[in-house]
Amino acid sequence: MNLPQTNYKRRFLLSFMTIALNGISIKAMAQESPRHPGIFVVAALGDSITAAMDAIHLGDDHMVSFVTGGDPFVGSHAARLQQLMPNLQVRSVNLARSGAKSDDLPRQAAEAARYVPDYATILIGANDACSFFDGRSYDLQRYVNNMGAAINTLIQSNPMIRIRLIPVPNIRRLYELGSSKAHCRLKWSLSPVCRPMLSPLRSNEAREDFFRLVDAYNANLNVIAQSYPNNTTVSWNAANHQFQDEDVSQIDCFHPSQAGQRTLSWLTFGGG
């Protein structure tokens, strides 16, 4: 016997929010948004990682995004949610923008709010850290404020929304994989992307400063999540995962490949 559509949505949202956050078990009742009965809306916010830049071809490819992509090999969050809720129609919108810093999150969230999402992911911070250069640190409080503004906007659009905060993936490991290959080092030397990490002119000490800044952005996610205990959780697995060569784009030796997007989906939806 088929369950009512609202029961499928409630069952998923209850499962999502029965988590351990700093040792505290959180449960929240859910209700279907009256704006789109029978439909479950997924929104992806962030930067080039979520936009699947250079995963297969040069440029963005939302089809293989780990959050919203329809590629069956990737098995995105949206695809997994559809399997969990067969009586609902899962629709997704990917608002991530390559090169985006957290300053762009409020705009992305305002656009997402038009769709009244039931579920959203936010992965951002790498470009904030990449703006760190010559001893000038990006304002961490500004990052926190931008995240908070985006989350508030999403919650205002749907008070029952569930939001996954995803840390910047293990960027030290990605650097290690690329730096061991001559062709990757050559590409990086010719590219304007993230000079604090990829420039051959950077000292190891300066590069470590960059990695520590990324760690600081990631560490703030717990603080942010604690401010919205009924709506947010942090998916930590990607922050320390030991990615492999096949997970990295052959185009830029930096972004996740199609296989890397698959790995991110597995890590951030509950695997790992």
N, C-alpha and C positions, 0 to 999 in steps of 0.2 A: 504494500500500500504506500502511495506517495505521501510524504509529509507536506503540510502547507508550506508555501514559499517562505513565509516569515520564520518558520521554525528552522529552516536551513540557515538563514542568515543569523538567527540567534545562536544556533549551535556553533557556527564558526566563530562568532565574535566572543562567545563565552570561552571557547577553547583558546582563542588568541590571548585573552586577557587573564587566563589562569596561569600566571607565570611567576617566577621568582625574581623579584627586583630588589636587590640588596637584602635578600632574606625575607621579604615581605610577600605573602601570597595576595594577589590582587584579582578580584572577580568583579565583573560589571555586567549588568543586564543590558541587552541590546534591543533596539527596535528598528524596524524597517523605515527608511526615509519615505515620507509621504510624497516626496517630489518625484520618485521613480520606483513605484511598487513593481516587484518582480525583477528588478535590475540591481546589480551590485557593481558599483563604480570604483575603479582602481585608478589612483593618480600617482604619477612618479615625478618627483621634484629633484633637482640636482644639477650636475654638470656633465662633462663628456663621458664619464663612466656609465651613468644611467642612460645617456643618449647613445651608447654603444659606438662611440667614435672609433673608426679604424678597426672594428672587430673583424670584418671580412674585406670590405672595400674602403677606399679613402673616404673619410667623412662619416657623418652620423648614419646609423642604420637601426631605427627603432624596432624593426622586425626581430632583431636578435637581442634586444634589451633584456636584462635579467629580471626586470620588473613587469614590463608590459608586452614583450615580444611574443609573436605568434609562432616563432620557429620551434617545432617540436623537439629538436635536439637540445635547445636551451632549457625548455621547461620553466618558463618564467613564473613569477608570482601569480600573474593573472591566470595562466594556464592551470596552475596548481589549485587556485581558488575555484576555478570552474569545475575541476574534478571533485572538490569537496562539496560543492553546492550545485548539483546537476539540475535542480529545479529553478535556479536563478540564471539569468543571463548576465554574465560578467562582461562589462565594457571597461576599456582602459583609455587613459589619456596620458601621454608622455610629454611633460612640459620642461624636462631637463634641457639645458642649453650648454653646448660646449664652450669652455672658457668662463663659465659663470662662477662668480664668487658668491659668498653668502649675501652680499648686498642685493642680489637678484632674487633671493628667496621670497621676500614679500610680494613681488610682482608675480612670481610663479604661483604662489599660494592664492592670490586674488583671482588669477585665471582659473586655477583648479576649483575654487569655490563656486564658480559658475556651474560646475557639473555636480555639485553636492556629493563629493566622494564619500564612500563608506570606509575606504582603506587607502592609506597613502604611505609612500616611502620618501625619506629625505636622506640623501647622501651628498654631502658637500663639504668643502674645506680644503681640498688639495690646491685649488687656485688661490685661496686666501693665503695659504702657506707659501705658494710660489711667488707671491708678491713680496715676501721677505728677502731682502737683499742688502748687503753691505751694512749689516748691523741694525737695520730698521725692521722692527717686528710689527706685523699686522696686529691690530687691536683685538685681543681675544674677547673683550667685553662686547665689542661691536658684533663679532660673530655670534655670541650668545644672544644678543638683542635681536639680531636678524632671524635667528632660529625661532626665538620666542614669538616674534611678530608673525612669522609664517604659521606656526602651530596655532596661535590664537585665531588667525583668519580661517584656518581649516576647521577648527572646533566650532566657530561661530556658524559656519555653513552647515555643519552637522554635528551636534553635541555628542553623538554616539560614534563618531569616526574613530578608527584604530590607526595609529601612526607608528611605523617602524623607523626608528632613527638608526642609520647605518654608518659606522665609522669609516674613515678613509681606509681602504684596504692596505695590507702590509706593504708599505711603500719601500721600506728597506729591502725587502725580499725582491721586489720588482727591479730595484736598482741593481742588486747583486746579479740577477739573471741577465740583465742587459749589458752591464759593464764588463762581463766576462767574454763578450763577443765583439770582435773588431768592427764588424759591419754596423752593429748597434752604436758603438762609440762614435763611429763616423757620422751616422745619422744624427745623433744627439749634438755633435759639434756644429752641424749645419742648421739645426732647428732652433727656433726661438722659444720652444716650449720649456717651461719650468727651469729657467737658468740656475736658480739656487741649488737644484739637485743635479741637473744633467750637464751643465757647462763643464768642459774639461779644465777650465781655469779655476774652478772652485777647489779649495783645499779640503782634505778629509775633515778637518776640524769645522770648517764652515758648513760642510754638508751635514755633519752631525747636528749642528745647530738647527738646520732645517728639519731633520728627522725629529728632533725634540719638540719643535714647534707643532708638527703634525700630531705628535703624541698629546700635546697640550689641547689641541682642538678636540681630539677624540675623547680625552678625559672629561671634557666639559659636557659630553652627552649625558652622562649620569646625572649631573646637576640639572640639566635641562629637563630630562625625563622625570625627575622627582617633583618638578613643578607642575606636571600634568599626569599624575598617577593613574587617572581613569582612562586616559587616551593613548599613552605612549609606552613603548618598550624599546630597548636597545638591543640590536642583534650584533653581538660582539665577535662572532667567529672569524669574520674576514680580517679583523685587525691584526691577528697574529698567524694567520694561515700561511703555510709554506707553499706558495704557488709554484707551479712547475713550468717548464719552457712552453708547453703547449697552451698554457693559460694566457700567454702574452702575445699581443699583436705582432705579426711579422712586418707590418707596415711601419710602425713607429717604435717598436721594442719597448713600449711603455703602457699603453692601454690594454684592457682585457681583450683577448681574442674571442671568437665564437665559443671556444671551449672555456675560456675564462669567464664569459658571461654565464655559461652553464654552471661553473663552479660557484660563482657569486650567488646565483639563485639558490643553489643547494645550501650554501653556508648561511644565507640571510633569511631563509624561510624556515629554518629550524634544523638544518643538517649540521654536520661537523661535530 
